[in-house]
Amino acid sequence: MGREQQQIQEAKDVVSALSRMVNSYDFPKDKFVEEFMKQHPTLQQNCMKIFLPIIERWAENYKQGWFDLRSEDTCRIASKMMEAIGDDKYLATV
């Protein structure tokens, strides 16, 4: 397996693991956030580089009407977030 294919598989594995984790009504979101915030600041910044494009996609879905009742609030809030952020999306690598 080439490096690119390996990276794609790793991304799929992480997304699947996260999906399984949050697919529980009693998932301890506050504990997850606490643990996440203990990560090194550079890692937090790198994660934001992943989260921001996800938020952008949800916002675009809202504008296009590509949502249903299960994701409407996510897309609506993401749209408001992107309106507030505007073009200020640069995240430095320090």
N, C-alpha and C positions, 0 to 999 in steps of 0.2 A: 504494500500500500504506500503510495506517494505521500509526501508531506501535506499537500492540499487535501487529499482524501482523508488523511488522519485528522486534520483540523476540522473538517466537516463532520466526521464521525464523533469527535469530541464535543462539538457544539450540539449535535443531536442528543448525545448522552446527557449533557448538562441540562438541556431544555427538558428532556424526558424526566430526569430526576427532580427538577424543580416543579414540573407539572404534577408529578405523583405526590410531591410533598404538599403542595397547596390545594390539592384536590380533596382535602379533608376539612370538614367544617370546624374541627377543633384544632386546626393547625395553629401553633402559638406564634402568631405574627410578631407580637411584641418581643418575644425571645429571639426570633430570627433577626429582627432589626438590631437588638442589643448586640448580638454576636457579630453581625455585619459591621457595626460601627467600631468594633475592636480591631478591624483589619487596618493594615498600614494605609496611610493617606493616599499613597500612589495607587494602591490597589482599589481604593474607593473611587478615585478619579478615573481609573481604567474601567471600572464597572459602570460609571456614569456615561462613559463613551459607548456603552452597550445600551443602557437604559434610555438615553435620550433619543436615539433613532427608533426605538420601540414606541416611545411616546409620540414621536413624529408620525409614525405609521398609523397609530390609533387616531390621531388628530386628522390625518388625511382621510381615513375611513369615515370619520364623522362628517367631514365636508362632502364626501361622495355618497353618503347615505349607506355605506357598507357595514351595517351593524344590525343586530337584532336586540331584543329586550335583555339578553344576557350580557351584552357588551356595550349597550348604549351609554350607560353612565361612565364607563371607562373611556370611551371615545369622546364623549362630551367634555369630561374633565381634562382629558389630554389636549383637546382643542383649545380650551381656555388657558392651559399651561403654555402651549406654543404661542398663543396670542401674546401672553405676558412676556415670554422670552424674546420673541421677535427674531432678529438676526443674531442675537448674542448667544451663539452656540459653541464658540471655540472653547475647547478644554485642553489646556497645556499638558505636555508630558514633562514632568520635572524629575 
